[in-house]
Amino acid sequence: MNNIRSTLATVWRIAAPYFRSEDKWAGRGLLAAVIAIELALVGLDVLLNQWNNRFYNALQDKNWDVFVREIGVFTLLATCNVVLVVYQLYLNQWLQIRWRRWLTTRYLGEWLQGANHYRMQLQGDAADNPDQRITDDVKLFVDRTLNIGVGLLSSVVTLFSFVIILWGLSAAAPLHVSGREFEIPGYLVWGALIYAIFGTALTQWIGSPLVSLDFQQQRLEADFRFNLVRVRENAEQIALLRGEPAERQRLSDRFGRVVGNWYAIMSRTKRLTAFTQSYSQAAVIFPYILVAPAFFANKIELGGMMQTASAFDSVQKALSFFVSVYRTMAEWRAVVARLDGFETAIASATTLAGSADAINMASSTESDEIDLRQLLVRLPNGTPLVSADHLSLRTNERTLVTGPSGAGKSTLFRAIAGIWPFGSGSIAIPANATLMMLPQRPYFPIGALQAAIVYPAEADAFSSDQVRDALISVGLPRLATQLGEEAHWNRMLSLGEQQRLGLARALLHRPQYLFLDEATASLDEPSEAALYSLLEEKLPATTIVSIGHRSTLAAFHQRNVVLVRDGDQFALQSQSEDAKHP
């Protein structure tokens, strides 16, 4: 019961916001229509149950006129049933896509809010494969929640509707055992209840391991798919290293886990299906066993027996709702758990950014410099990495940051960008300042070249002439005629060409602070020198801070900041000649 309450509380927390959102009236209206149609279908079932009595009595009495009339009644009821089922499905699907669109938009917004997606990775595997959670899990959550919710409501209404009918039929057809008649009020209802309790208890006992197995299966499937994408994205490096056998073995191992877990699901599902099918088949004959003695004792007619069997079947199915949907519910609970974990990971990443133990990102209105005060950058496990105190990145000055590999230079840049929260101290950024970080391997979205270059701005934020001029300036004139061409540019271009495109992006955006994290490392020294001269010429008001290992870079910077070993961490030391700015 605790698990059920916990699951329902989680479902309510995930589902309720949609019905209070800006799309609430459409959502509520569609949900109300789906529920109204379901209630109408239950009403039709009651009418069909009464029709059973009249129809089979007409057959027993060989009454042709009543038989023909009841055929007409059935045709009318069947037509109404078809129309209601079709429109219920249509409105249900309409509600599903609207609800799914709202949930997907919400999760995308929260996942991509303030570098949450990056901090979630830093926290470990708290929410593996967010792509699957936003696509498959959201889709399954909406579908299963609606179907299970509407099915449960239908079962409750059906139960109350047919219990009344079945209770009355129990009096009309008293229990007969060995020729003796027993007056047990509502014995058919009690028989259906006992049968359903027995089936539900055994189903839970047999099928309970399916919840964890389904959760594991979804995780393993997503992990296998993710690694296939990794191979596709890194095809060139794998081919150059002749890594195909290693990748084949690695992927085979991961798929082997998928297969192994699937075999466990197969074994458990076989047992569950064997029981549920036996239970369903026995349910067909069980009401006749109870009522047949009264029929042969001439206490009821054939129509009464058929109506009793139909009503018993409806009550038994309503009481056995969880037996019939157990496999679906196991999958649904696994989906709910995954979305709950995803929301928890997002909330944790959001909290991490504003934690008292995180680096304090301040907005300064008194200075036009980036100031590092008592800054200590740590690894996620708490290990100290880089420290800096009373260090300023001066406006319009080009600063070179050097130090041993692994000293934390790139992590320092991440901290200044505000996406690395682990540490203490403060980083003060001038109010309304624009920062741009260019890593060694820049990112370009798949699409038109112009949109890829001006990212993250909209494609029309800069004119085509501006983009062409930038391309020509950074030495890529051949691409100037391909601005409308769509491609996967991170694959199409060499790393050196990608770095040139990154600098073209900087020329267009003209940030106040430009951080170059080995952003020209794949270029030869003459090309690198030409591009640094270009930045100095085109971006005279931009403060440039570079990470690099080449000694030739010193000529293009006015200041050198070195990371030197200080105990178990590295400390920033400035080699500026200006003693006022250490």
C-alpha positions, 0 to 999 in steps of 0.5 A: 500500500505504501508503494501504491500511495507513493506511486499515485503521489508521484503521478499526481505531481507529474500530471496535475500541473498540465491541468492547471497550465495555460492549456488547462481548459482544452485538457480538462474539456478533452478529459471530461469528454473521454470520461463522459463517453466511458460512462456512456459505454458503461450505460450501454453495457447495462442496456446490453445486459438487459437485452440478453434476458429478453433475447434469450427468453425469446429464443427459448419461447421461440417468439419470432416477433420479439426476436426480430425486435430485439435484433433491431434493438441490438443493432441500435445499441451496437451502432451507438457503441461503435460511434462512442468507441471511435470518438473516445479513441480520437479524443483520447489521442488528441488529449495525449498529444496536447498533454505530451507536447506540454510535458515535453516543452516543460522538461526541455525548458527545465533540462536546458535551463541555466546549464542544468543539463551539464550539471546533471552530468557532473552529478553522475548517473542520477538520470541516465539517458535524458533523451529517452525520458523526454521522448519514450517515457513522456509518451508512455506516461501520458498513454498509460496514465490515461488508459489506466485512469479511465479503465479504473474509473470504468471498472468502478462505475461498472462495479456499482452498476452491475452489483445492483443487477447481480444482487437482484438476480441472486434473489431470483436464482437462489443457490442450489447445492445437491438439490437443496436451496440456500437463501444467501443474500447477494451470493453471486456478488460475494462469489465474484468478490472472492474470485477477484480477490483470489486472482488479484492476490496471486497476480501480485505475488507472481508479477511483482518482480516485473516492475523492477525488471521493466525499469531495468529493461528501459535503462539497458535499452536506452544505454545500448541505443546511446552507445550506438549513437556514440559509435556513429558520432565518432566513426572517424576516430574509431576507423582510424584506430581500427577500433571496430572489433573493440566496439563490436565487442563492447556493443555486444556486451551491452546488448547481451545485458538487454537480452539477459534482462529480457529473458528474465522478463520472459520467464516472469511474464510466462508465469503471469500469463499462464495464471491470468489466462487460466483465471480468465478462462475459468471466469467464463464458466464460473457463473454458469456453475453457480446459476445452472442448478437454479436453471435446471430447477426451473427457478429461472429461464434461459434469459435470466441465466444468460443475464446473470452470467453477463452481469457476473462477468462484468462485476468480476472483470471490474473487480479483477481490473488490476489482474487484467492490466498488471503487465501494463501497470508494471511498465507504467510504474517503471516509467513513473519512477524514471520521470520522477528520477529525472525531475529529482535530478533536475531539481538537484542540479538547480539547487546545486547552482544556488547552494551556499557551498557553490561558487558565488556568481555576482554581478558587479556595477562598480567595476568593468573587470572580472574579479576572482575573490578567495576562489577555490575550484573543486572537483565534484568529489570535493578535491581542491583543483584551482585557487585564486584570490584578488585576481582581475581580468582587465578590460581590453587586455589580452591574458594568456593562462598557462600551466601543466595539463590537468591543472584545471585551466578549462575548469576555471573557464567553466567556473567563470562561465557560471556552469561549474558550481563546485567550490567556494569564493566568488566571481564578480562579472560586470553587469550586462557583460557578454561572455563567449567561450570557445572550446577546442572543439566548437559545437555547431547544430545540424542545419543550414551553415548560416544558422550554425555559425551565428548560433546561439542567435537566430539565423536571421540575426545577422545578414548573409553579407555579414556572415560571408565577410566573417568567413572570408576573414577567418580564411574560409572563403569556399564556404561563403557560397554554402550558407543555405546548405544543411549538413552535420558540420561537426562531421563535414569539416576538419577540426581546424576548419571548425575552429576557424568557424568558431572564431567567425562566430566570435567576430559576428557576436562581438562579445565583451569577454572572449575566452579561447580554450585552446581554440586555435590548437589545431591550426598551424602557427602562421594561421594562428598568428593571423587569426589572433591579429584578426581578433585584435583588429576586428574586436578592439574592445573585446577582452581576450583570455586564452588557454594555450601551450604554445610559446608563440602565443605569448606575443599576442597577449599582454599578460601571462597568468600561470597555474603553479603547484601549491600543495594539493592544488594549483594556484593562479599567479600573474606575471604582469609587470603592473604590481597594482594588478597581481 
